[in-house]
């Protein structure tokens, strides 16, 4: 059986999930921007 999370633990899980999602989105956006610049320049 899983133990109950404290509010701090639950919040840290939500925050780390949010940070991970922002990291993935920003990495994807950077790759797209790089590709776009490469197409425009060449």
PQR file with spaces between the fields and no chain letter, atoms N, CA, C, O and H, PARSE charges and radii, in Angstrom:
ATOM       1  N    UNK     1       0.840   -1.208    0.000 -0.4000 1.5000
ATOM       2  CA   UNK     1       0.000    0.000    0.000 -0.0000 2.0000
ATOM       3  C    UNK     1       0.873    1.255    0.000  0.5500 1.7000
ATOM       4  O    UNK     1       1.892    1.320    0.687 -0.5500 1.4000
ATOM       5  N    UNK     2       0.451    2.253   -0.787 -0.4000 1.5000
ATOM       6  CA   UNK     2       1.236    3.496   -0.875 -0.0000 2.0000
ATOM       7  C    UNK     2       0.970    4.380    0.324  0.5500 1.7000
ATOM       8  O    UNK     2      -0.164    4.484    0.791 -0.5500 1.4000
ATOM       9  H    UNK     2      -0.377    2.200   -1.346  0.4000 1.0000
ATOM      10  N    UNK     3       2.032    5.025    0.827 -0.4000 1.5000
ATOM      11  CA   UNK     3       1.855    5.949    1.949 -0.0000 2.0000
ATOM      12  C    UNK     3       1.355    7.291    1.435  0.5500 1.7000
ATOM      13  O    UNK     3       1.539    7.642    0.270 -0.5500 1.4000
ATOM      14  H    UNK     3       2.953    4.940    0.448  0.4000 1.0000
ATOM      15  N    UNK     4       0.721    8.027    2.332 -0.4000 1.5000
ATOM      16  CA   UNK     4       0.186    9.348    1.968 -0.0000 2.0000
ATOM      17  C    UNK     4       1.318   10.340    1.772  0.5500 1.7000
ATOM      18  O    UNK     4       2.296   10.334    2.519 -0.5500 1.4000
ATOM      19  H    UNK     4       0.572    7.741    3.279  0.4000 1.0000
ATOM      20  N    UNK     5       1.185   11.182    0.777 -0.4000 1.5000
ATOM      21  CA   UNK     5       2.171   12.245    0.571 -0.0000 2.0000
ATOM      22  C    UNK     5       1.830   13.435    1.450  0.5500 1.7000
ATOM      23  O    UNK     5       0.659   13.762    1.643 -0.5500 1.4000
ATOM      24  H    UNK     5       0.390   11.187    0.170  0.4000 1.0000
ATOM      25  N    UNK     6       2.857   14.077    1.981 -0.4000 1.5000
ATOM      26  CA   UNK     6       2.631   15.325    2.708 -0.0000 2.0000
ATOM      27  C    UNK     6       2.395   16.423    1.672  0.5500 1.7000
ATOM      28  O    UNK     6       2.790   16.263    0.518 -0.5500 1.4000
ATOM      29  H    UNK     6       3.808   13.811    1.824  0.4000 1.0000
ATOM      30  N    UNK     7       1.762   17.534    2.054 -0.4000 1.5000
ATOM      31  CA   UNK     7       1.528   18.630    1.095 -0.0000 2.0000
ATOM      32  C    UNK     7       2.807   19.121    0.426  0.5500 1.7000
ATOM      33  O    UNK     7       2.789   19.485   -0.750 -0.5500 1.4000
ATOM      34  H    UNK     7       1.441   17.665    2.992  0.4000 1.0000
ATOM      35  N    UNK     8       3.915   19.136    1.162 -0.4000 1.5000
ATOM      36  CA   UNK     8       5.197   19.592    0.611 -0.0000 2.0000
ATOM      37  C    UNK     8       5.677   18.624   -0.468  0.5500 1.7000
ATOM      38  O    UNK     8       6.127   19.047   -1.533 -0.5500 1.4000
ATOM      39  H    UNK     8       3.929   18.840    2.117  0.4000 1.0000
ATOM      40  N    UNK     9       5.577   17.328   -0.190 -0.4000 1.5000
ATOM      41  CA   UNK     9       5.984   16.312   -1.166 -0.0000 2.0000
ATOM      42  C    UNK     9       5.111   16.379   -2.417  0.5500 1.7000
ATOM      43  O    UNK     9       5.617   16.294   -3.536 -0.5500 1.4000
ATOM      44  H    UNK     9       5.211   16.984    0.675  0.4000 1.0000
ATOM      45  N    UNK    10       3.819   16.530   -2.230 -0.4000 1.5000
ATOM      46  CA   UNK    10       2.894   16.617   -3.361 -0.0000 2.0000
ATOM      47  C    UNK    10       3.217   17.849   -4.204  0.5500 1.7000
ATOM      48  O    UNK    10       3.227   17.787   -5.434 -0.5500 1.4000
ATOM      49  H    UNK    10       3.408   16.599   -1.321  0.4000 1.0000
ATOM      50  N    UNK    11       3.480   18.972   -3.527 -0.4000 1.5000
ATOM      51  CA   UNK    11       3.788   20.218   -4.230 -0.0000 2.0000
ATOM      52  C    UNK    11       5.095   20.091   -5.002  0.5500 1.7000
ATOM      53  O    UNK    11       5.191   20.553   -6.139 -0.5500 1.4000
ATOM      54  H    UNK    11       3.471   19.023   -2.528  0.4000 1.0000
ATOM      55  N    UNK    12       6.105   19.467   -4.393 -0.4000 1.5000
ATOM      56  CA   UNK    12       7.399   19.313   -5.070 -0.0000 2.0000
ATOM      57  C    UNK    12       7.252   18.433   -6.308  0.5500 1.7000
ATOM      58  O    UNK    12       7.937   18.651   -7.307 -0.5500 1.4000
ATOM      59  H    UNK    12       6.028   19.091   -3.470  0.4000 1.0000
ATOM      60  N    UNK    13       6.369   17.443   -6.250 -0.4000 1.5000
ATOM      61  CA   UNK    13       6.100   16.597   -7.409 -0.0000 2.0000
ATOM      62  C    UNK    13       5.466   17.383   -8.536  0.5500 1.7000
ATOM      63  O    UNK    13       5.833   17.222   -9.700 -0.5500 1.4000
ATOM      64  H    UNK    13       5.812   17.265   -5.438  0.4000 1.0000
ATOM      65  N    UNK    14       4.513   18.236   -8.189 -0.4000 1.5000
ATOM      66  CA   UNK    14       3.838   19.074   -9.188 -0.0000 2.0000
ATOM      67  C    UNK    14       4.829   20.046   -9.815  0.5500 1.7000
ATOM      68  O    UNK    14       4.839   20.237  -11.031 -0.5500 1.4000
ATOM      69  H    UNK    14       4.215   18.367   -7.244  0.4000 1.0000
ATOM      70  N    UNK    15       5.667   20.664   -8.970 -0.4000 1.5000
ATOM      71  CA   UNK    15       6.650   21.643   -9.450 -0.0000 2.0000
ATOM      72  C    UNK    15       7.673   20.970  -10.369  0.5500 1.7000
ATOM      73  O    UNK    15       8.003   21.517  -11.421 -0.5500 1.4000
ATOM      74  H    UNK    15       5.659   20.509   -7.982  0.4000 1.0000
ATOM      75  N    UNK    16       8.181   19.787   -9.987 -0.4000 1.5000
ATOM      76  CA   UNK    16       9.177   19.108  -10.808 -0.0000 2.0000
ATOM      77  C    UNK    16       8.561   18.669  -12.138  0.5500 1.7000
ATOM      78  O    UNK    16       9.234   18.680  -13.169 -0.5500 1.4000
ATOM      79  H    UNK    16       7.913   19.343   -9.133  0.4000 1.0000
ATOM      80  N    UNK    17       7.295   18.286  -12.116 -0.4000 1.5000
ATOM      81  CA   UNK    17       6.599   17.934  -13.350 -0.0000 2.0000
ATOM      82  C    UNK    17       6.462   19.130  -14.263  0.5500 1.7000
ATOM      83  O    UNK    17       6.629   19.024  -15.478 -0.5500 1.4000
ATOM      84  H    UNK    17       6.748   18.276  -11.279  0.4000 1.0000
ATOM      85  N    UNK    18       6.155   20.277  -13.664 -0.4000 1.5000
ATOM      86  CA   UNK    18       6.006   21.520  -14.431 -0.0000 2.0000
ATOM      87  C    UNK    18       7.350   21.933  -15.036  0.5500 1.7000
ATOM      88  O    UNK    18       7.416   22.326  -16.201 -0.5500 1.4000
ATOM      89  H    UNK    18       6.019   20.363  -12.677  0.4000 1.0000
ATOM      90  N    UNK    19       8.423   21.841  -14.238 -0.4000 1.5000
ATOM      91  CA   UNK    19       9.768   22.189  -14.716 -0.0000 2.0000
ATOM      92  C    UNK    19      10.164   21.276  -15.870  0.5500 1.7000
ATOM      93  O    UNK    19      10.723   21.736  -16.865 -0.5500 1.4000
ATOM      94  H    UNK    19       8.370   21.522  -13.292  0.4000 1.0000
ATOM      95  N    UNK    20       9.874   19.976  -15.740 -0.4000 1.5000
ATOM      96  CA   UNK    20      10.200   19.007  -16.789 -0.0000 2.0000
ATOM      97  C    UNK    20       9.461   19.355  -18.083  0.5500 1.7000
ATOM      98  O    UNK    20      10.036   19.305  -19.170 -0.5500 1.4000
ATOM      99  H    UNK    20       9.419   19.601  -14.931  0.4000 1.0000
ATOM     100  N    UNK    21       8.173   19.710  -17.950 -0.4000 1.5000
ATOM     101  CA   UNK    21       7.369   20.054  -19.135 -0.0000 2.0000
ATOM     102  C    UNK    21       7.911   21.316  -19.805  0.5500 1.7000
ATOM     103  O    UNK    21       8.007   21.370  -21.032 -0.5500 1.4000
ATOM     104  H    UNK    21       7.706   19.751  -17.066  0.4000 1.0000
ATOM     105  N    UNK    22       8.265   22.331  -19.014 -0.4000 1.5000
ATOM     106  CA   UNK    22       8.834   23.569  -19.558 -0.0000 2.0000
ATOM     107  C    UNK    22      10.148   23.278  -20.274  0.5500 1.7000
ATOM     108  O    UNK    22      10.421   23.834  -21.338 -0.5500 1.4000
ATOM     109  H    UNK    22       8.187   22.287  -18.018  0.4000 1.0000
ATOM     110  N    UNK    23      10.968   22.395  -19.676 -0.4000 1.5000
ATOM     111  CA   UNK    23      12.251   22.017  -20.266 -0.0000 2.0000
ATOM     112  C    UNK    23      12.045   21.361  -21.631  0.5500 1.7000
ATOM     113  O    UNK    23      12.743   21.683  -22.592 -0.5500 1.4000
ATOM     114  H    UNK    23      10.746   21.944  -18.812  0.4000 1.0000
ATOM     115  N    UNK    24      11.083   20.439  -21.710 -0.4000 1.5000
ATOM     116  CA   UNK    24      10.799   19.741  -22.971 -0.0000 2.0000
ATOM     117  C    UNK    24      10.296   20.713  -24.032  0.5500 1.7000
ATOM     118  O    UNK    24      10.731   20.668  -25.182 -0.5500 1.4000
ATOM     119  H    UNK    24      10.516   20.177  -20.929  0.4000 1.0000
ATOM     120  N    UNK    25       9.365   21.602  -23.632 -0.4000 1.5000
ATOM     121  CA   UNK    25       8.803   22.577  -24.575 -0.0000 2.0000
ATOM     122  C    UNK    25       9.873   23.534  -25.077  0.5500 1.7000
ATOM     123  O    UNK    25       9.935   23.819  -26.273 -0.5500 1.4000
ATOM     124  H    UNK    25       9.011   21.638  -22.698  0.4000 1.0000
ATOM     125  N    UNK    26      10.711   24.032  -24.182 -0.4000 1.5000
ATOM     126  CA   UNK    26      11.744   24.990  -24.580 -0.0000 2.0000
ATOM     127  C    UNK    26      12.804   24.332  -25.466  0.5500 1.7000
ATOM     128  O    UNK    26      13.311   24.962  -26.394 -0.5500 1.4000
ATOM     129  H    UNK    26      10.661   23.801  -23.211  0.4000 1.0000
ATOM     130  N    UNK    27      13.141   23.070  -25.185 -0.4000 1.5000
ATOM     131  CA   UNK    27      14.097   22.340  -26.018 -0.0000 2.0000
ATOM     132  C    UNK    27      13.536   22.153  -27.423  0.5500 1.7000
ATOM     133  O    UNK    27      14.243   22.349  -28.412 -0.5500 1.4000
ATOM     134  H    UNK    27      12.728   22.558  -24.431  0.4000 1.0000
ATOM     135  N    UNK    28      12.256   21.772  -27.508 -0.4000 1.5000
ATOM     136  CA   UNK    28      11.594   21.594  -28.804 -0.0000 2.0000
ATOM     137  C    UNK    28      11.540   22.915  -29.566  0.5500 1.7000
ATOM     138  O    UNK    28      11.808   22.957  -30.766 -0.5500 1.4000
ATOM     139  H    UNK    28      11.682   21.613  -26.705  0.4000 1.0000
ATOM     140  N    UNK    29      11.195   23.981  -28.871 -0.4000 1.5000
ATOM     141  CA   UNK    29      11.110   25.307  -29.502 -0.0000 2.0000
ATOM     142  C    UNK    29      12.487   25.753  -30.000  0.5500 1.7000
ATOM     143  O    UNK    29      12.599   26.330  -31.082 -0.5500 1.4000
ATOM     144  H    UNK    29      10.977   23.946  -27.895  0.4000 1.0000
ATOM     145  N    UNK    30      13.527   25.490  -29.218 -0.4000 1.5000
ATOM     146  CA   UNK    30      14.885   25.859  -29.625 -0.0000 2.0000
ATOM     147  C    UNK    30      15.305   25.085  -30.871  0.5500 1.7000
ATOM     148  O    UNK    30      15.919   25.650  -31.775 -0.5500 1.4000
ATOM     149  H    UNK    30      13.436   25.021  -28.340  0.4000 1.0000
ATOM     150  N    UNK    31      14.978   23.800  -30.922 -0.4000 1.5000
ATOM     151  CA   UNK    31      15.312   22.972  -32.086 -0.0000 2.0000
ATOM     152  C    UNK    31      14.573   23.471  -33.322  0.5500 1.7000
ATOM     153  O    UNK    31      15.156   23.546  -34.403 -0.5500 1.4000
ATOM     154  H    UNK    31      14.479   23.341  -30.187  0.4000 1.0000
ATOM     155  N    UNK    32      13.299   23.812  -33.172 -0.4000 1.5000
ATOM     156  CA   UNK    32      12.506   24.335  -34.289 -0.0000 2.0000
ATOM     157  C    UNK    32      13.065   25.667  -34.777  0.5500 1.7000
ATOM     158  O    UNK    32      13.184   25.894  -35.982 -0.5500 1.4000
ATOM     159  H    UNK    32      12.826   23.752  -32.293  0.4000 1.0000
ATOM     160  N    UNK    33      13.409   26.549  -33.833 -0.4000 1.5000
ATOM     161  CA   UNK    33      13.971   27.858  -34.194 -0.0000 2.0000
ATOM     162  C    UNK    33      15.290   27.691  -34.927  0.5500 1.7000
ATOM     163  O    UNK    33      15.548   28.385  -35.910 -0.5500 1.4000
ATOM     164  H    UNK    33      13.312   26.364  -32.855  0.4000 1.0000
ATOM     165  N    UNK    34      16.132   26.767  -34.451 -0.4000 1.5000
ATOM     166  CA   UNK    34      17.412   26.492  -35.099 -0.0000 2.0000
ATOM     167  C    UNK    34      17.192   25.994  -36.525  0.5500 1.7000
ATOM     168  O    UNK    34      17.881   26.419  -37.452 -0.5500 1.4000
ATOM     169  H    UNK    34      15.922   26.203  -33.653  0.4000 1.0000
ATOM     170  N    UNK    35      16.232   25.093  -36.692 -0.4000 1.5000
ATOM     171  CA   UNK    35      15.903   24.568  -38.009 -0.0000 2.0000
ATOM     172  C    UNK    35      15.409   25.657  -38.940  0.5500 1.7000
ATOM     173  O    UNK    35      15.776   25.703  -40.114 -0.5500 1.4000
ATOM     174  H    UNK    35      15.673   24.748  -35.939  0.4000 1.0000
ATOM     175  N    UNK    36      14.579   26.525  -38.408 -0.4000 1.5000
ATOM     176  CA   UNK    36      14.017   27.641  -39.189 -0.0000 2.0000
ATOM     177  C    UNK    36      15.135   28.592  -39.642  0.5500 1.7000
ATOM     178  O    UNK    36      15.184   28.997  -40.803 -0.5500 1.4000
ATOM     179  H    UNK    36      14.281   26.487  -37.454  0.4000 1.0000
ATOM     180  N    UNK    37      16.018   28.936  -38.719 -0.4000 1.5000
ATOM     181  CA   UNK    37      17.147   29.823  -39.044 -0.0000 2.0000
ATOM     182  C    UNK    37      18.027   29.166  -40.107  0.5500 1.7000
ATOM     183  O    UNK    37      18.472   29.833  -41.041 -0.5500 1.4000
ATOM     184  H    UNK    37      15.977   28.607  -37.776  0.4000 1.0000
ATOM     185  N    UNK    38      18.278   27.872  -39.969 -0.4000 1.5000
ATOM     186  CA   UNK    38      19.108   27.143  -40.916 -0.0000 2.0000
ATOM     187  C    UNK    38      18.481   27.191  -42.332  0.5500 1.7000
ATOM     188  O    UNK    38      19.181   27.387  -43.326 -0.5500 1.4000
ATOM     189  H    UNK    38      17.916   27.331  -39.210  0.4000 1.0000
ATOM     190  N    UNK    39      17.148   27.007  -42.395 -0.4000 1.5000
ATOM     191  CA   UNK    39      16.431   27.050  -43.682 -0.0000 2.0000
ATOM     192  C    UNK    39      16.509   28.453  -44.287  0.5500 1.7000
ATOM     193  O    UNK    39      16.721   28.592  -45.492 -0.5500 1.4000
ATOM     194  H    UNK    39      16.579   26.848  -41.588  0.4000 1.0000
ATOM     195  N    UNK    40      16.343   29.486  -43.473 -0.4000 1.5000
ATOM     196  CA   UNK    40      16.348   30.862  -43.950 -0.0000 2.0000
ATOM     197  C    UNK    40      17.745   31.255  -44.441  0.5500 1.7000
ATOM     198  O    UNK    40      17.884   31.884  -45.490 -0.5500 1.4000
ATOM     199  H    UNK    40      16.171   29.373  -42.494  0.4000 1.0000
ATOM     200  N    UNK    41      18.775   30.881  -43.681 -0.4000 1.5000
ATOM     201  CA   UNK    41      20.146   31.275  -44.015 -0.0000 2.0000
ATOM     202  C    UNK    41      20.636   30.544  -45.262  0.5500 1.7000
ATOM     203  O    UNK    41      21.285   31.156  -46.110 -0.5500 1.4000
ATOM     204  H    UNK    41      18.662   30.369  -42.829  0.4000 1.0000
ATOM     205  N    UNK    42      20.337   29.234  -45.394 -0.4000 1.5000
ATOM     206  CA   UNK    42      20.869   28.463  -46.530 -0.0000 2.0000
ATOM     207  C    UNK    42      19.843   28.246  -47.638  0.5500 1.7000
ATOM     208  O    UNK    42      20.150   27.617  -48.650 -0.5500 1.4000
ATOM     209  H    UNK    42      19.809   28.737  -44.705  0.4000 1.0000
